[in-house]
């Protein structure tokens, strides 16, 4: 057992120790380090994972056969998770507790179910008002190809935007600024898609950026946002056959059209740019943020946990 005096001191200090151990609020690599030592590492981590995400998503998007997609997509996802753990251990010198295996499968499945329900609710509302209609059968192999591709995409984007950007910004400036920064950057990267629009990027920043960030804060884990992201993308693209984030329609289980005004259907960007998806996802994000507040996981501007209820073994933080 280590007898490092710094470790002993931190463990004996209730406030900071709880904050450092809480994966939802793990911030910069070493909060006590000087800015000159810390921020170059942070910048390198953000830039490095941005490049890795672009490469991973490019490879995944090029997969055109279901066997290749189902084989390569999960491998890319696994490599991204391994690289994140490695980087956290080497750069931040701590275990990647936000990817702890405890309850990992349960959280991924819960997230997937949540993403499916949110996407299905969005399509259901559009169908009820005549703005979604199935016009034919699609392709099972095509849908499986999308599933494999989305496995890589969901993991790569969550690692970068929630695991790296959101987490580090929250550790320095608090939850609300982190939600704004990570959401804006998440929306901006979708401007690279073929059918992208400024409105679509703003919608993605509002609905997905807020929802996925809230999912991370509520659990202190990347598994729930990964599941949500994957469930939403597969449901929208592979099951209901609509455009996803302006990247164009792919083969799905059904062939569908979305007639109606762009503000409702999302137009060429897909349902994610429509008012229905924004409302549905914003409502879910609000629920998750309430849960995060009740669990004391929201972080204020000065790094203080907000909303944690005091207990007999845990003194109040005021």
C-alpha positions as CSV (number, residue, x, y, z in Angstrom):
1,X,0.0,0.0,0.0
2,X,1.3,3.4,-0.9
3,X,2.2,5.9,1.8
4,X,2.5,8.9,-0.4
5,X,1.9,11.9,1.9
6,X,0.0,13.7,-0.8
7,X,-2.4,10.8,-1.1
8,X,-2.8,10.6,2.6
9,X,-3.5,14.4,2.8
10,X,-6.1,14.3,0.1
11,X,-7.9,11.3,1.6
12,X,-8.2,13.1,4.9
13,X,-9.7,16.2,3.4
14,X,-13.4,15.4,2.9
15,X,-14.4,18.1,0.3
16,X,-11.6,17.9,-2.3
17,X,-11.3,14.1,-1.9
18,X,-14.9,13.5,-2.7
19,X,-14.7,15.8,-5.7
20,X,-11.5,14.1,-7.0
21,X,-13.1,10.7,-6.6
22,X,-16.3,11.6,-8.3
23,X,-16.0,10.7,-12.0
24,X,-18.7,13.3,-12.9
25,X,-16.5,16.1,-11.8
26,X,-13.0,15.0,-12.6
27,X,-11.4,18.0,-14.1
28,X,-8.0,18.9,-15.4
29,X,-5.2,16.4,-15.0
30,X,-3.8,17.9,-11.8
31,X,-5.8,20.7,-10.2
32,X,-2.9,21.8,-8.1
33,X,-0.5,22.1,-11.0
34,X,0.3,25.4,-12.7
35,X,-1.5,26.4,-15.8
36,X,1.7,26.3,-17.8
37,X,2.0,22.6,-17.0
38,X,-1.7,21.6,-17.2
39,X,-3.1,23.3,-20.2
40,X,-0.6,22.0,-22.8
41,X,-1.6,18.5,-21.7
42,X,-5.2,19.4,-22.0
43,X,-4.8,20.9,-25.4
44,X,-2.8,17.9,-26.6
45,X,-5.5,15.5,-25.3
46,X,-8.4,17.4,-27.0
47,X,-6.5,17.8,-30.3
48,X,-5.3,14.2,-30.3
49,X,-8.8,12.7,-29.7
50,X,-10.3,15.1,-32.3
51,X,-8.0,13.6,-34.9
52,X,-8.7,10.1,-33.8
53,X,-12.4,10.7,-33.9
54,X,-12.2,12.1,-37.5
55,X,-10.2,9.1,-38.6
56,X,-12.4,6.6,-36.9
57,X,-15.6,8.1,-38.2
58,X,-14.2,8.3,-41.7
59,X,-13.3,4.6,-41.7
60,X,-16.7,3.7,-40.3
61,X,-18.6,5.8,-42.8
62,X,-16.7,4.1,-45.7
63,X,-17.9,0.6,-44.6
64,X,-20.4,-0.6,-47.2
65,X,-20.8,-4.3,-46.3
66,X,-22.7,-5.6,-43.2
67,X,-20.1,-8.1,-42.3
68,X,-17.3,-5.6,-42.6
69,X,-19.3,-3.0,-40.7
70,X,-20.2,-5.3,-37.9
71,X,-16.6,-6.5,-37.6
72,X,-14.8,-3.2,-38.0
73,X,-17.2,-0.8,-36.2
74,X,-17.0,-2.5,-32.8
75,X,-13.2,-2.9,-33.1
76,X,-12.9,0.9,-33.8
77,X,-15.1,1.5,-30.7
78,X,-13.0,-0.8,-28.5
79,X,-9.8,0.8,-29.7
80,X,-11.2,4.3,-28.9
81,X,-12.1,3.2,-25.4
82,X,-8.7,1.6,-24.9
83,X,-6.9,4.8,-26.1
84,X,-9.0,6.9,-23.8
85,X,-8.1,4.8,-20.8
86,X,-4.5,4.8,-21.8
87,X,-4.4,8.6,-22.2
88,X,-6.2,9.2,-18.9
89,X,-3.7,7.0,-17.1
90,X,-0.6,8.5,-18.7
91,X,-1.7,12.2,-19.0
92,X,-4.0,12.7,-16.0
93,X,-2.3,9.9,-13.9
94,X,-5.5,8.4,-12.6
95,X,-7.8,5.5,-13.5
96,X,-10.5,6.2,-16.0
97,X,-13.3,5.8,-13.4
98,X,-15.8,7.2,-15.9
99,X,-15.3,3.9,-17.9
100,X,-15.4,1.6,-14.9
101,X,-16.8,-1.8,-15.8
102,X,-19.2,-1.8,-12.9
103,X,-22.8,-1.5,-14.3
104,X,-21.3,-0.8,-17.7
105,X,-23.6,-3.2,-19.6
106,X,-26.7,-2.1,-17.7
107,X,-26.0,1.6,-18.4
108,X,-25.3,1.0,-22.1
109,X,-28.5,-1.0,-22.4
110,X,-30.5,1.6,-20.4
111,X,-29.1,4.3,-22.6
112,X,-29.8,2.4,-25.8
113,X,-33.4,1.9,-24.7
114,X,-33.7,5.6,-23.8
115,X,-32.3,6.6,-27.2
116,X,-34.7,4.2,-29.0
117,X,-37.7,5.6,-27.1
118,X,-36.8,9.2,-27.7
119,X,-36.2,8.6,-31.4
120,X,-39.4,6.6,-31.7
121,X,-41.4,9.3,-29.9
122,X,-40.0,11.9,-32.3
123,X,-40.9,9.8,-35.4
124,X,-44.3,9.0,-33.8
125,X,-45.2,12.6,-33.5
126,X,-44.1,13.3,-37.1
127,X,-46.1,10.4,-38.3
128,X,-49.2,11.5,-36.3
129,X,-49.1,14.9,-38.1
130,X,-48.4,13.4,-41.6
131,X,-44.7,14.3,-41.7
132,X,-43.4,10.8,-41.7
133,X,-44.5,8.0,-44.0
134,X,-43.2,4.6,-44.9
135,X,-43.2,4.1,-48.6
136,X,-41.6,0.7,-48.9
137,X,-39.4,-2.0,-47.5
138,X,-35.7,-1.4,-47.1
139,X,-32.7,-3.7,-46.6
140,X,-31.8,-5.8,-43.6
141,X,-28.1,-5.9,-44.7
142,X,-28.1,-2.2,-45.1
143,X,-29.6,-1.7,-41.7
144,X,-26.9,-4.0,-40.2
145,X,-24.2,-1.9,-41.9
146,X,-25.6,1.2,-40.2
147,X,-25.5,-0.6,-36.9
148,X,-21.8,-1.4,-37.2
149,X,-20.9,2.0,-38.4
150,X,-22.9,3.8,-35.6
151,X,-21.1,1.7,-33.0
152,X,-17.8,3.4,-33.9
153,X,-19.4,6.8,-34.4
154,X,-21.2,6.9,-31.1
155,X,-18.2,5.8,-29.0
156,X,-15.7,8.1,-30.8
157,X,-17.9,11.2,-30.4
158,X,-18.8,10.5,-26.8
159,X,-15.2,10.0,-25.8
160,X,-14.2,13.3,-27.4
161,X,-17.1,15.5,-26.5
162,X,-18.2,14.1,-23.2
163,X,-15.1,12.2,-21.9
164,X,-12.6,14.8,-22.9
165,X,-14.1,18.3,-23.7
166,X,-17.1,18.3,-21.4
167,X,-15.3,16.7,-18.4
168,X,-12.3,19.0,-18.6
169,X,-14.3,22.2,-19.0
170,X,-16.6,21.2,-16.2
171,X,-13.6,20.6,-13.9
172,X,-12.4,24.1,-14.5
173,X,-15.5,26.2,-15.1
174,X,-18.5,24.2,-13.9
175,X,-21.4,22.2,-15.4
176,X,-23.3,25.0,-17.2
177,X,-20.3,26.3,-19.1
178,X,-19.3,22.8,-20.0
179,X,-22.7,22.0,-21.4
180,X,-22.5,25.2,-23.5
181,X,-19.0,24.7,-24.8
182,X,-19.3,21.0,-25.5
183,X,-22.7,21.5,-27.1
184,X,-21.6,24.2,-29.4
185,X,-18.5,22.2,-30.5
186,X,-20.7,19.1,-31.0
187,X,-23.0,21.1,-33.2
188,X,-20.2,22.7,-35.1
189,X,-18.5,19.4,-36.1
190,X,-21.8,18.4,-37.7
191,X,-21.4,21.3,-40.1
192,X,-19.0,19.1,-42.0
193,X,-21.8,16.7,-43.0
194,X,-23.1,17.0,-46.6
195,X,-26.6,18.3,-45.9
196,X,-25.6,20.4,-42.9
197,X,-27.2,23.8,-42.1
198,X,-26.5,26.3,-39.4
199,X,-30.0,25.6,-38.0
200,X,-29.3,21.9,-37.9
201,X,-26.0,22.4,-36.1
202,X,-27.7,24.7,-33.6
203,X,-30.4,22.0,-33.1
204,X,-27.8,19.3,-32.5
205,X,-26.0,21.5,-30.1
206,X,-29.2,22.2,-28.1
207,X,-30.7,18.7,-28.1
208,X,-27.9,16.2,-28.3
209,X,-25.2,18.3,-26.7
210,X,-27.5,19.0,-23.7
211,X,-28.9,15.5,-23.4
212,X,-25.7,13.6,-23.7
213,X,-23.9,16.0,-21.3
214,X,-26.7,15.7,-18.8
215,X,-26.5,11.9,-19.1
216,X,-22.8,12.0,-18.2
217,X,-23.3,14.3,-15.3
218,X,-26.2,12.3,-13.8
219,X,-24.2,9.1,-13.7
220,X,-20.6,10.1,-13.7
221,X,-20.1,7.5,-16.4
222,X,-19.6,7.6,-20.2
223,X,-21.6,4.4,-20.6
224,X,-25.1,6.0,-20.5
225,X,-24.3,8.7,-23.1
226,X,-22.7,6.1,-25.3
227,X,-25.9,4.0,-25.1
228,X,-28.2,7.0,-25.7
229,X,-26.1,8.1,-28.7
230,X,-26.1,4.6,-30.2
231,X,-29.8,4.0,-29.6
232,X,-30.8,7.3,-31.1
233,X,-28.7,6.9,-34.2
234,X,-29.6,3.3,-34.9
235,X,-33.3,4.0,-34.4
236,X,-33.4,7.1,-36.6
237,X,-31.2,5.8,-39.4
238,X,-31.3,2.0,-39.4
239,X,-34.9,1.4,-38.3
240,X,-36.9,4.4,-39.5
241,X,-34.8,5.2,-42.5
242,X,-34.4,8.9,-42.1
243,X,-31.5,11.3,-42.7
244,X,-29.1,11.5,-39.7
245,X,-27.4,14.8,-39.0
246,X,-27.3,15.8,-42.6
247,X,-25.2,12.8,-43.6
248,X,-27.8,11.5,-46.1
249,X,-30.3,8.6,-45.9
250,X,-28.8,5.1,-45.8
251,X,-30.3,1.7,-46.4
252,X,-32.6,0.8,-43.5
253,X,-35.3,-1.6,-42.6
254,X,-37.8,0.7,-44.3
255,X,-37.8,3.4,-46.9
256,X,-39.5,6.5,-45.7
257,X,-40.2,10.1,-46.6
258,X,-40.7,13.2,-44.3
259,X,-43.0,15.6,-46.1
260,X,-43.6,18.9,-44.4
261,X,-42.0,22.2,-43.4
262,X,-38.3,22.0,-42.5
263,X,-38.9,23.5,-39.0
264,X,-40.9,20.4,-38.3
265,X,-39.2,17.6,-40.2
266,X,-35.6,19.0,-40.2
267,X,-35.5,19.1,-43.9
268,X,-32.2,17.8,-45.5
269,X,-30.6,17.6,-42.1
270,X,-33.1,15.0,-40.8
271,X,-35.5,14.9,-37.9
272,X,-32.8,16.1,-35.5
273,X,-33.1,19.6,-36.9
274,X,-36.9,19.6,-36.3
275,X,-38.7,21.2,-33.4
276,X,-40.1,17.8,-32.3
277,X,-36.7,16.3,-31.7
278,X,-35.5,19.4,-29.9
279,X,-38.5,19.4,-27.6
280,X,-38.3,15.6,-26.8
281,X,-34.6,15.6,-26.1
282,X,-34.7,18.9,-24.1
283,X,-37.3,17.4,-21.9
284,X,-35.2,14.3,-21.3
285,X,-32.2,16.4,-20.6
286,X,-34.1,18.4,-18.0
287,X,-35.0,15.2,-16.2
288,X,-31.4,14.1,-16.2
289,X,-30.2,17.4,-14.9
290,X,-32.7,17.3,-12.0
291,X,-31.4,13.8,-11.2
292,X,-27.8,15.1,-11.3
293,X,-28.7,18.0,-9.0
294,X,-30.4,15.6,-6.5
295,X,-27.3,13.5,-6.6
296,X,-25.0,16.5,-6.0
297,X,-23.2,16.1,-9.3
298,X,-23.7,19.6,-10.7
299,X,-20.5,21.7,-10.4
300,X,-20.5,25.4,-9.8
301,X,-18.0,28.0,-11.2
302,X,-15.6,27.5,-8.3
303,X,-15.7,23.7,-8.6
304,X,-18.1,23.2,-5.7
305,X,-20.6,20.3,-5.9
306,X,-24.2,21.6,-6.1
307,X,-27.2,19.9,-4.6
308,X,-25.5,17.1,-2.6
309,X,-27.6,16.2,0.3
310,X,-25.6,16.0,3.6
311,X,-25.7,12.7,5.5
312,X,-24.4,11.4,8.8
313,X,-21.1,10.4,7.3
314,X,-20.8,13.4,4.9
315,X,-20.6,17.0,6.2
316,X,-22.7,19.6,4.4
317,X,-20.8,21.7,1.8
318,X,-23.0,24.7,2.6
